[in-house]
């Protein structure tokens, strides 16, 4: 069950499921959704890496 803090988000979560995209990161930033590329990106700061998934 998702906990929603802003009721405006509720319509988007009706059938949503959480999915782990990465684990083991010690310091990461993101995610950011790129609509034009249909992908999500996040970065690992210490490794100077950017990962994505579509």
PERA-V267015 format. One record per residue. N is the residue number from 1. RES is the residue in three letters. SS is DSSP state (~ for helix, > for strand, _ for the rest). Layout:
<<N;RES;SS> <N;RES;SS>>
//
This chain:
<<1;UNK;_> <2;UNK;_> <3;UNK;_> <4;UNK;_> <5;UNK;_> <6;UNK;_> <7;UNK;~> <8;UNK;~> <9;UNK;~> <10;UNK;~> <11;UNK;~> <12;UNK;~> <13;UNK;~> <14;UNK;_> <15;UNK;_> <16;UNK;_> <17;UNK;_> <18;UNK;_> <19;UNK;_> <20;UNK;_> <21;UNK;_> <22;UNK;_> <23;UNK;_> <24;UNK;_> <25;UNK;_> <26;UNK;_> <27;UNK;_> <28;UNK;>> <29;UNK;>> <30;UNK;>> <31;UNK;>> <32;UNK;>> <33;UNK;>> <34;UNK;>> <35;UNK;~> <36;UNK;~> <37;UNK;~> <38;UNK;_> <39;UNK;>> <40;UNK;>> <41;UNK;>> <42;UNK;>> <43;UNK;>> <44;UNK;>> <45;UNK;_> <46;UNK;_> <47;UNK;_> <48;UNK;_> <49;UNK;>> <50;UNK;>> <51;UNK;>> <52;UNK;>> <53;UNK;>> <54;UNK;_>>
//
